[in-house]
Amino acid sequence: MALCPLCCAPTKWDFVPCPDCKSRIFGLEGPCCTLCGRDLLDLENPCPSCRNVQKKPPHFDSLQCLGSWAGALREWVSAYKYGEDSRMASYLAKELAHRIPMKLHGCPLVPVPPRKKRLKKEGFDPVGHLAKGLASYGHPIWPLLRRHGNTAQKTLDRQQRMDGMALQYALRSSRINHVEKVLLLDDVMTTGATLSCCAALLKNSGIKKVHALVLAYDENLLA
């Protein structure tokens, strides 16, 4: 019998949330802010919070996500990230693919690389498995980034993360010609520092537009 990965209730498919949990995760589906991905409660885009932080905008051009890093979605994504079960990636990728705007369909996918120490120790790359799932929806995987160092973001406080103390990324190629736009993929956006750093590298290489794609974002980012 298939069980919901969140509440263990019977469900039709393995590794897929039951209807009740899905309603808690995707209860609100409508127009989203093009910068942070949160639901628009008014008609203005970007949302009020993003308009308040335009003094230092991120280097990525837009962000799409499933929702905020809270409640049922946090439970689900945490079960995927820390439970290290790649079988959950397929459904998460499917839901994420539905959030990609039509103008970005078929856009190359650039995964944010993991720490080598974590990959060697755990043998599981949640972003890499998501990328493989999204590739089945017509998004070719372009591993354009590499990562140095092994400092985990979770070991730093919020200010240290925002200051980019653990960000040691580089391009595999110094110049990427004739690329109009890419999708930059990560699992969770906590401060936006990682995505912004990687987006800046990609743009400096010649890519014109970088659109971020994550499973969840931290509500406190734009509080």
Summary of the structure (lengths in Angstrom):
residues: 223
radius of gyration: 17.0
end to end distance: 41.9
largest distance: 52.4
contacts: 675
relative contact order: 0.17
helix: 37%
strand: 15%
